[in-house]
Amino acid sequence: MASGLVAGAIPRRSSNVEYVEIPYENPDEKIEAEKKIADIATLLAENKENFVETARSKGLKARESGPFSQEEVVSGLAYSKSFHDTAFSLAVGEMSQPFFTSEEKGFAYVILKKEDIPSRSL
């Protein structure tokens, strides 16, 4: 096919998000991460236009993902089904509730959907 798609394949859309990431190594650290992410989520909801800057001003790791599809790993992150599922479930401009990748060791996130990027035909 001239478009570069395999016959019968579903075109992949991409998303671009901003996110805050708080790591935790054990259940005690997860409790601290829960407190931090809950506190920052309230502030971020009031400052969506300055999402990354607001989180960084509080000493947290925050960045923009750049475009990624459901099948792609976000640059700088290990693949996380919960991250991808959350990112692709949000509407543009919508912010997620805080969520966690694991009970024991993982990351707490809040995601803001910046844009949906439709599939392109080549």
DSSP file with accessible surface (Angstrom, degrees, kcal/mol):
  #  RESIDUE AA STRUCTURE BP1 BP2  ACC     N-H-->O    O-->H-N    N-H-->O    O-->H-N    TCO  KAPPA ALPHA  PHI   PSI    X-CA   Y-CA   Z-CA
    1    1 A M    >         0   0  154      0, 0.0     3,-1.5     0, 0.0     6,-0.0   0.000 360.0 360.0 360.0 142.4    0.0    0.0    0.0
    2    2 A A  T 3   +     0   0  102      1,-0.3   120,-0.0     2,-0.1     0, 0.0   0.766 360.0  65.0 -67.6 -25.7    1.3    3.5   -0.8
    3    3 A S  T 3  S-     0   0   23      2,-0.2   119,-1.0   118,-0.1    -1,-0.3   0.607 109.9-117.2 -75.8 -10.1    0.3    4.8    2.6
    4    4 A G  S <  S+     0   0   61     -3,-1.5     2,-0.3     1,-0.3    -2,-0.1   0.493  75.8 123.6  87.0   1.3    2.8    2.5    4.4
    5    5 A L        -     0   0   60    117,-0.1    -1,-0.3     4,-0.0     2,-0.3  -0.733  66.0-116.8 -96.7 146.2    0.1    0.7    6.2
    6    6 A V    >   -     0   0  113     -2,-0.3     3,-2.7     1,-0.1    -1,-0.0  -0.588  45.6 -92.2 -76.1 139.6   -0.4   -3.1    6.1
    7    7 A A  T 3  S+     0   0   79      1,-0.3    -1,-0.1    -2,-0.3     3,-0.1  -0.257 114.2  13.9 -54.0 130.4   -3.8   -4.0    4.5
    8    8 A G  T 3  S+     0   0   85      1,-0.3    -1,-0.3    -3,-0.1     2,-0.1   0.373  95.7 134.9  85.0  -6.5   -6.3   -4.4    7.3
    9    9 A A    <   -     0   0   46     -3,-2.7    -1,-0.3     1,-0.1    -4,-0.0  -0.470  57.5-123.6 -75.5 147.5   -4.1   -2.7    9.9
   10   10 A I        -     0   0  148     -2,-0.1    -4,-0.1    -3,-0.1    -1,-0.1  -0.803  30.2-115.5 -90.4 124.9   -5.6   -0.1   12.1
   11   11 A P        -     0   0   65      0, 0.0     2,-0.5     0, 0.0   108,-0.1  -0.330  29.6-126.3 -59.4 141.5   -3.8    3.3   11.9
   12   12 A R        -     0   0  138    108,-0.1     2,-0.2   106,-0.1   108,-0.2  -0.798  18.4-154.8 -93.6 128.0   -2.1    4.3   15.1
   13   13 A R        -     0   0  103     -2,-0.5    57,-0.5   106,-0.1     2,-0.3  -0.618  12.2-142.2 -92.6 160.1   -2.8    7.6   16.6
   14   14 A S  E     -AB  69 117A  27    103,-2.8   103,-3.5    -2,-0.2     2,-0.3  -0.817   7.3-152.3-119.1 160.8   -0.3    9.3   18.9
   15   15 A S  E     -AB  68 116A   0     53,-2.6    53,-1.8    -2,-0.3     2,-0.4  -0.921   4.4-154.4-127.7 157.0   -0.6   11.4   22.0
   16   16 A N  E     + B   0 115A   6     99,-2.2    98,-2.3    -2,-0.3    99,-2.0  -0.998  26.2 170.5-129.9 125.6    1.5   14.1   23.6
   17   17 A V  E     - B   0 113A   0     -2,-0.4    48,-3.4    49,-0.4    49,-0.4  -0.896  30.9-136.7-131.7 160.5    1.2   14.6   27.3
   18   18 A E  E     -CB  64 112A  17     94,-2.6    94,-3.1    -2,-0.3     2,-0.3  -0.921  34.5-178.8-109.6 145.9    2.8   16.4   30.2
   19   19 A Y  E     -CB  63 111A   0     44,-2.5    44,-1.9    -2,-0.4     2,-0.4  -0.991  29.6-140.7-148.8 154.7    3.4   14.4   33.4
   20   20 A V  E     -CB  62 110A   0     90,-2.3    90,-1.3    -2,-0.3     2,-0.4  -0.945  23.8-164.6-110.0 136.7    4.6   14.5   36.9
   21   21 A E  E     -CB  61 109A  12     40,-2.3    40,-0.7    -2,-0.4    88,-0.2  -0.989  11.5-179.2-128.8 126.2    6.5   11.4   38.1
   22   22 A I  E     - B   0 108A   9     86,-2.5    86,-2.8    -2,-0.4     2,-0.1  -0.971  19.0-147.7-124.5 113.7    7.3   10.5   41.7
   23   23 A P  E     - B   0 107A  74      0, 0.0     2,-0.3     0, 0.0    84,-0.2  -0.445  13.4-172.5 -78.8 154.0    9.3    7.3   42.3
   24   24 A Y  E     - B   0 106A   1     82,-2.6    82,-2.1    -2,-0.1     6,-0.0  -0.989  15.6-166.4-144.9 143.3    8.9    5.0   45.3
   25   25 A E  S    S+     0   0  104     -2,-0.3    -1,-0.1    80,-0.2    82,-0.0   0.541  72.4   6.5-104.8 -13.9   11.0    2.0   46.3
   26   26 A N  S  > S-     0   0   59     80,-0.1     4,-2.1     1,-0.1    -1,-0.2  -0.956  87.0 -84.4-160.2 172.6    8.8    0.4   49.0
   27   27 A P  H  > S+     0   0   61      0, 0.0     4,-1.7     0, 0.0     5,-0.1   0.850 123.9  53.4 -59.3 -34.7    5.4    0.7   50.7
   28   28 A D  H  > S+     0   0  121      1,-0.2     4,-1.5     2,-0.2     5,-0.1   0.924 110.6  46.1 -66.3 -42.9    6.6    3.4   53.1
   29   29 A E  H  > S+     0   0   84      1,-0.2     4,-2.6     2,-0.2    -1,-0.2   0.832 107.0  59.9 -67.0 -31.1    7.9    5.5   50.3
   30   30 A K  H  X S+     0   0   17     -4,-2.1     4,-2.8     2,-0.2    -1,-0.2   0.902 101.0  54.4 -63.2 -38.4    4.6    4.9   48.4
   31   31 A I  H  X S+     0   0   78     -4,-1.7     4,-1.7     1,-0.2    -1,-0.2   0.929 110.6  45.7 -60.3 -43.9    2.7    6.5   51.3
   32   32 A E  H  X S+     0   0   99     -4,-1.5     4,-2.5     1,-0.2    -2,-0.2   0.904 111.9  51.7 -64.6 -41.3    5.0    9.6   51.0
   33   33 A A  H  X S+     0   0    3     -4,-2.6     4,-3.0     1,-0.2     5,-0.3   0.888 106.2  55.2 -62.5 -39.0    4.5    9.6   47.2
   34   34 A E  H  X S+     0   0   75     -4,-2.8     4,-2.0     2,-0.2    -1,-0.2   0.910 109.7  46.3 -59.9 -42.7    0.7    9.4   47.7
   35   35 A K  H  X S+     0   0  115     -4,-1.7     4,-2.3     2,-0.2    -2,-0.2   0.936 114.9  46.1 -64.9 -47.8    0.8   12.6   49.8
   36   36 A K  H  X S+     0   0  109     -4,-2.5     4,-2.5     1,-0.2     5,-0.2   0.919 114.0  47.1 -62.1 -46.1    3.1   14.4   47.4
   37   37 A I  H  X S+     0   0    2     -4,-3.0     4,-2.2     1,-0.2    -1,-0.2   0.885 111.9  50.6 -68.9 -35.0    1.1   13.5   44.3
   38   38 A A  H  X S+     0   0   49     -4,-2.0     4,-1.4    -5,-0.3    -1,-0.2   0.929 112.3  47.6 -66.1 -42.8   -2.2   14.4   46.0
   39   39 A D  H  X S+     0   0  122     -4,-2.3     4,-1.3     1,-0.2    -2,-0.2   0.931 115.5  43.4 -63.5 -45.9   -0.9   17.8   47.0
   40   40 A I  H  X S+     0   0    8     -4,-2.5     4,-3.2     1,-0.2     5,-0.2   0.856 105.3  63.6 -72.3 -30.8    0.6   18.6   43.6
   41   41 A A  H  X S+     0   0   10     -4,-2.2     4,-2.3    -5,-0.2    -1,-0.2   0.912 102.7  49.4 -60.4 -41.3   -2.5   17.4   41.7
   42   42 A T  H  X S+     0   0   88     -4,-1.4     4,-1.1     2,-0.2    -1,-0.2   0.944 114.0  45.2 -62.9 -45.8   -4.7   20.0   43.3
   43   43 A L  H  X S+     0   0   49     -4,-1.3     4,-0.6     1,-0.2     3,-0.5   0.910 112.7  51.2 -64.9 -41.0   -2.2   22.7   42.4
   44   44 A L  H >< S+     0   0    0     -4,-3.2     3,-1.1     1,-0.2    -1,-0.2   0.878 102.8  58.9 -65.3 -38.6   -1.7   21.4   38.9
   45   45 A A  H 3< S+     0   0   51     -4,-2.3     3,-0.5     1,-0.3    -1,-0.2   0.832 109.2  45.7 -60.5 -29.6   -5.5   21.4   38.3
   46   46 A E  H 3< S+     0   0  132     -4,-1.1    -1,-0.3    -3,-0.5    -2,-0.2   0.564 121.0  38.6 -86.2 -11.9   -5.5   25.1   39.0
   47   47 A N    X<  +     0   0   46     -3,-1.1     3,-1.6    -4,-0.6     7,-0.2  -0.230  65.1 143.2-134.4  45.9   -2.4   25.7   36.8
   48   48 A K  G >  S+     0   0   76     -3,-0.5     3,-1.4     1,-0.3     4,-0.2   0.843  72.2  60.4 -59.0 -34.5   -2.8   23.4   33.7
   49   49 A E  G 3  S+     0   0  133      1,-0.3    -1,-0.3     2,-0.1     3,-0.1   0.720 116.2  33.7 -68.7 -17.5   -1.4   26.1   31.4
   50   50 A N  G <> S+     0   0   75     -3,-1.6     4,-2.9    -6,-0.2    -1,-0.3  -0.215  80.0 140.8-125.2  41.3    1.9   25.9   33.4
   51   51 A F  H <> S+     0   0    0     -3,-1.4     4,-2.2     1,-0.2     5,-0.2   0.926  73.0  38.4 -53.2 -57.7    1.7   22.2   34.4
   52   52 A V  H  > S+     0   0    8      1,-0.2     4,-2.7     2,-0.2     5,-0.2   0.937 118.3  48.6 -64.4 -46.2    5.4   21.4   34.0
   53   53 A E  H  > S+     0   0  110      1,-0.2     4,-2.1     2,-0.2    -1,-0.2   0.890 110.2  52.1 -62.8 -39.6    6.7   24.6   35.5
   54   54 A T  H  X S+     0   0   16     -4,-2.9     4,-0.7    -7,-0.2    -1,-0.2   0.940 112.4  44.8 -62.6 -47.0    4.3   24.4   38.5
   55   55 A A  H ><>S+     0   0    0     -4,-2.2     5,-2.0    -5,-0.2     3,-1.2   0.930 113.0  50.6 -64.3 -43.5    5.5   20.9   39.3
   56   56 A R  H ><5S+     0   0  140     -4,-2.7     3,-2.1     1,-0.3    -1,-0.2   0.858 101.7  61.8 -64.1 -33.6    9.2   21.8   38.8
   57   57 A S  H 3<5S+     0   0   87     -4,-2.1    -1,-0.3     1,-0.3    -2,-0.2   0.731 103.7  51.0 -65.5 -17.8    8.8   24.8   41.1
   58   58 A K  T <<5S-     0   0  131     -3,-1.2    -1,-0.3    -4,-0.7    -2,-0.2   0.218 125.8-103.4-100.3  11.4    7.9   22.3   43.9
   59   59 A G  T < 5S+     0   0   71     -3,-2.1     2,-0.3     1,-0.3    -3,-0.2   0.679  77.0 135.8  79.1  19.4   11.0   20.2   43.2
   60   60 A L      < -     0   0   28     -5,-2.0     2,-0.5    -6,-0.1    -1,-0.3  -0.686  62.1-107.2-102.6 153.9    9.2   17.4   41.3
   61   61 A K  E     +C   21   0A  99    -40,-0.7   -40,-2.3    -2,-0.3     2,-0.3  -0.666  51.9 158.8 -77.2 120.7   10.2   15.7   38.1
   62   62 A A  E     +C   20   0A   3     -2,-0.5     2,-0.3   -42,-0.2   -42,-0.2  -0.995   3.5 146.9-144.5 143.5    7.9   16.9   35.3
   63   63 A R  E     -C   19   0A  62    -44,-1.9   -44,-2.5    -2,-0.3     2,-0.4  -0.978  45.3 -94.9-163.1 173.1    8.2   16.9   31.5
   64   64 A E  E     -C   18   0A  91     -2,-0.3   -46,-0.3   -46,-0.2    -2,-0.0  -0.809  26.7-147.2 -97.7 139.4    6.5   16.6   28.2
   65   65 A S        -     0   0   12    -48,-3.4    10,-0.4    -2,-0.4   -47,-0.1   0.809  25.5-138.5 -75.1 -33.3    6.5   13.2   26.6
   66   66 A G        -     0   0   23    -49,-0.4   -49,-0.4     8,-0.1   -51,-0.1  -0.103  53.3 -37.0  78.5 164.3    6.6   14.1   22.9
   67   67 A P  S    S+     0   0   89      0, 0.0     2,-0.3     0, 0.0   -51,-0.2  -0.311  71.6 162.5 -62.5 137.7    4.4   12.1   20.5
   68   68 A F  E     -A   15   0A   4    -53,-1.8   -53,-2.6     6,-0.1     2,-0.2  -0.985  26.4-137.7-151.5 150.8    4.0    8.4   21.3
   69   69 A S  E >   -A   14   0A   2     -2,-0.3     3,-1.3   -55,-0.2   -55,-0.2  -0.544  38.1 -96.8-101.2 173.2    1.6    5.7   20.3
   70   70 A Q  T 3  S+     0   0   62    -57,-0.5    14,-0.1     1,-0.3   -56,-0.1   0.809 125.9  47.8 -57.2 -31.4    0.0    2.9   22.4
   71   71 A E  T 3  S+     0   0  120      2,-0.1     2,-0.3    13,-0.0    -1,-0.3   0.544  98.7  85.3 -89.5  -8.5    2.7    0.6   21.2
   72   72 A E  S <  S-     0   0   84     -3,-1.3     2,-0.3     1,-0.0    -4,-0.0  -0.718  75.9-122.6-100.6 147.8    5.7    2.9   21.8
   73   73 A V        -     0   0   83     -2,-0.3     2,-0.3     6,-0.1     6,-0.1  -0.662  32.8-115.5 -81.6 135.5    7.6    3.4   25.0
   74   74 A V    >   -     0   0    3     -2,-0.3     3,-2.5     4,-0.2    -8,-0.1  -0.579  41.8 -98.8 -71.0 130.8    7.7    7.1   26.1
   75   75 A S  T 3  S+     0   0   89    -10,-0.4    -1,-0.1    -2,-0.3     3,-0.1  -0.263 108.9  15.8 -53.5 127.7   11.3    8.4   25.9
   76   76 A G  T 3  S+     0   0   59      1,-0.2     2,-0.3    -3,-0.1    -1,-0.3   0.407 111.8  91.2  89.1  -3.0   12.8    8.2   29.4
   77   77 A L  S <  S-     0   0   16     -3,-2.5    -1,-0.2     3,-0.0     2,-0.2  -0.935  75.1-120.9-122.8 149.4   10.2    5.9   30.9
   78   78 A A        -     0   0   83     -2,-0.3    -4,-0.2     1,-0.1     2,-0.1  -0.540  54.9 -83.9 -74.5 152.4    9.9    2.2   31.2
   79   79 A Y        -     0   0  119     -2,-0.2     2,-0.4    -6,-0.1    -1,-0.1  -0.390  52.6-177.5 -60.9 133.2    6.8    0.8   29.4
   80   80 A S     >  -     0   0   16      1,-0.1     4,-2.5    -2,-0.1     5,-0.2  -0.953  22.2-159.5-136.4 113.7    3.8    1.1   31.8
   81   81 A K  H  > S+     0   0  126     -2,-0.4     4,-3.3     1,-0.2     5,-0.3   0.907  97.3  53.1 -57.6 -41.5    0.4   -0.1   30.7
   82   82 A S  H  > S+     0   0   39      2,-0.2     4,-2.1     1,-0.2    -1,-0.2   0.892 108.9  49.5 -64.8 -36.6   -1.3    2.1   33.3
   83   83 A F  H  > S+     0   0    1      2,-0.2     4,-2.9     1,-0.2    -2,-0.2   0.961 115.7  42.5 -64.3 -50.5    0.6    5.2   32.0
   84   84 A H  H  X S+     0   0    2     -4,-2.5     4,-2.5     2,-0.2     5,-0.2   0.926 114.2  50.1 -63.0 -46.9   -0.4    4.4   28.4
   85   85 A D  H  X S+     0   0   61     -4,-3.3     4,-1.0    -5,-0.2    -1,-0.2   0.918 114.6  45.1 -59.4 -42.0   -4.0    3.5   29.2
   86   86 A T  H >X S+     0   0   30     -4,-2.1     4,-1.1    -5,-0.3     3,-0.7   0.947 112.2  51.0 -66.7 -47.7   -4.4    6.7   31.2
   87   87 A A  H >< S+     0   0    0     -4,-2.9     3,-0.5     1,-0.2    -2,-0.2   0.908 113.8  44.1 -58.2 -42.1   -2.8    8.9   28.6
   88   88 A F  H 3< S+     0   0   16     -4,-2.5    -1,-0.2     1,-0.2    -2,-0.2   0.646 108.6  58.0 -82.4 -11.1   -5.0    7.5   25.8
   89   89 A S  H << S+     0   0   89     -4,-1.0    -1,-0.2    -3,-0.7    -2,-0.2   0.675  89.8  91.6 -88.7 -16.8   -8.2    7.7   27.8
   90   90 A L  S << S-     0   0   12     -4,-1.1     2,-0.2    -3,-0.5     3,-0.1  -0.474  73.3-128.6 -79.7 148.9   -7.9   11.4   28.5
   91   91 A A    >   -     0   0   55     -2,-0.2     3,-2.5     1,-0.1    22,-0.4  -0.579  47.2 -79.3 -84.1 156.5   -9.5   14.1   26.4
   92   92 A V  T 3  S+     0   0   85      1,-0.3    22,-0.2    -2,-0.2    -1,-0.1  -0.354 122.8  18.5 -57.6 129.9   -7.2   17.0   25.2
   93   93 A G  T 3  S+     0   0   38     20,-2.9     2,-0.3     1,-0.3    -1,-0.3   0.306  98.4 124.5  88.7  -7.2   -6.8   19.4   28.1
   94   94 A E    <   -     0   0   89     -3,-2.5    19,-2.4    19,-0.1     2,-0.4  -0.637  49.7-147.7 -88.1 144.1   -8.0   16.8   30.7
   95   95 A M  B     -D  112   0A  29     -2,-0.3    17,-0.2    17,-0.2    -4,-0.1  -0.899  14.7-127.1-111.1 138.9   -5.8   15.9   33.7
   96   96 A S        -     0   0    6     15,-3.1     3,-0.1    -2,-0.4    -9,-0.0  -0.326  22.6-109.2 -75.7 161.7   -5.7   12.5   35.2
   97   97 A Q        -     0   0  154      1,-0.1    14,-0.2    13,-0.1    -1,-0.1  -0.529  56.1 -80.3 -73.9 157.4   -6.3   11.6   38.8
   98   98 A P        -     0   0   37      0, 0.0     2,-0.3     0, 0.0    12,-0.2  -0.341  60.1-179.3 -59.0 140.8   -3.1   10.5   40.6
   99   99 A F  E     -E  109   0A  30     10,-2.0    10,-2.7    -3,-0.1     2,-0.3  -0.960  18.4-138.4-143.2 164.1   -2.3    6.9   39.8
  100  100 A F  E     -E  108   0A  58     -2,-0.3     8,-0.2     8,-0.2     3,-0.1  -0.940   8.6-147.6-128.5 143.8    0.4    4.3   40.7
  101  101 A T  S    S+     0   0   47      6,-2.1     2,-0.3    -2,-0.3   -19,-0.1   0.667  81.4   1.9 -84.6 -17.6    2.2    1.7   38.7
  102  102 A S        -     0   0   47      5,-0.3    -1,-0.2     1,-0.1     4,-0.1  -0.988  57.6-126.6-162.4 159.8    2.6   -0.8   41.5
  103  103 A E  S    S+     0   0  133     -2,-0.3     3,-0.1     2,-0.1   -73,-0.1   0.805 107.6  28.9 -79.6 -33.2    1.8   -1.5   45.2
  104  104 A E  S    S-     0   0  120      1,-0.3     2,-0.4   -78,-0.1   -74,-0.2   0.920 130.5  -0.2 -95.2 -59.4    5.4   -2.2   46.1
  105  105 A K  S    S+     0   0  126    -76,-0.1    -1,-0.3   -79,-0.1     2,-0.3  -0.997  90.9  78.8-140.4 129.0    7.9   -0.3   43.9
  106  106 A G  E     -B   24   0A   8    -82,-2.1   -82,-2.6    -2,-0.4     2,-0.3  -0.903  67.5 -54.0 173.1-141.4    7.1    2.0   41.1
  107  107 A F  E     -B   23   0A  70     -2,-0.3    -6,-2.1   -84,-0.2     2,-0.4  -0.976  24.2-141.4-138.5 146.8    5.9    5.5   40.2
  108  108 A A  E     -BE  22 100A   0    -86,-2.8   -86,-2.5    -2,-0.3     2,-0.3  -0.890  32.7-173.8-101.6 138.3    3.1    7.9   41.0
  109  109 A Y  E     -BE  21  99A   4    -10,-2.7   -10,-2.0    -2,-0.4     2,-0.4  -0.959  28.1-169.9-133.5 153.3    1.9    9.9   38.1
  110  110 A V  E     -B   20   0A   0    -90,-1.3   -90,-2.3    -2,-0.3     2,-0.4  -0.979  23.6-162.2-132.0 133.1   -0.4   12.8   37.1
  111  111 A I  E     -B   19   0A   0     -2,-0.4   -15,-3.1   -92,-0.2     2,-0.5  -0.944  13.3-163.3-120.5 139.1   -0.9   13.3   33.4
  112  112 A L  E     -BD  18  95A   5    -94,-3.1   -94,-2.6    -2,-0.4     2,-0.5  -0.987  23.1-133.7-116.7 121.2   -2.2   16.2   31.4
  113  113 A K  E     +B   17   0A   1    -19,-2.4   -20,-2.9    -2,-0.5   -96,-0.2  -0.634  26.2 176.4 -77.0 118.8   -3.2   15.5   27.8
  114  114 A K  E     -     0   0A  80    -98,-2.3     2,-0.3    -2,-0.5   -97,-0.2   0.855  59.9 -16.3 -88.9 -44.1   -1.7   18.1   25.5
  115  115 A E  E     -B   16   0A  88    -99,-2.0   -99,-2.2   -23,-0.1     2,-0.4  -0.989  46.0-134.0-160.8 152.9   -2.8   16.8   22.1
  116  116 A D  E     -B   15   0A  62     -2,-0.3  -101,-0.2  -101,-0.2   -28,-0.0  -0.930  24.9-154.4-102.4 135.1   -4.1   13.8   20.1
  117  117 A I  E     -B   14   0A  43   -103,-3.5  -103,-2.8    -2,-0.4     3,-0.1  -0.951  13.3-136.8-115.6 111.7   -2.2   13.4   16.9
  118  118 A P        -     0   0  102      0, 0.0  -106,-0.1     0, 0.0  -105,-0.1  -0.252  31.0 -91.9 -65.3 156.8   -4.2   11.6   14.2
  119  119 A S        -     0   0   52   -108,-0.1     2,-0.4     1,-0.1  -106,-0.1  -0.356  42.7-140.1 -64.3 147.0   -2.6    8.9   12.0
  120  120 A R        -     0   0  199   -108,-0.2     2,-0.4    -3,-0.1  -108,-0.1  -0.910   2.3-136.5-113.6 141.4   -1.0   10.2    8.8
  121  121 A S              0   0   99     -2,-0.4  -117,-0.1  -110,-0.0  -118,-0.1  -0.788 360.0 360.0 -88.9 135.9   -1.1    8.6    5.4
  122  122 A L              0   0  148   -119,-1.0  -117,-0.1    -2,-0.4  -118,-0.1  -0.585 360.0 360.0 -90.4 360.0    2.3    8.8    3.7
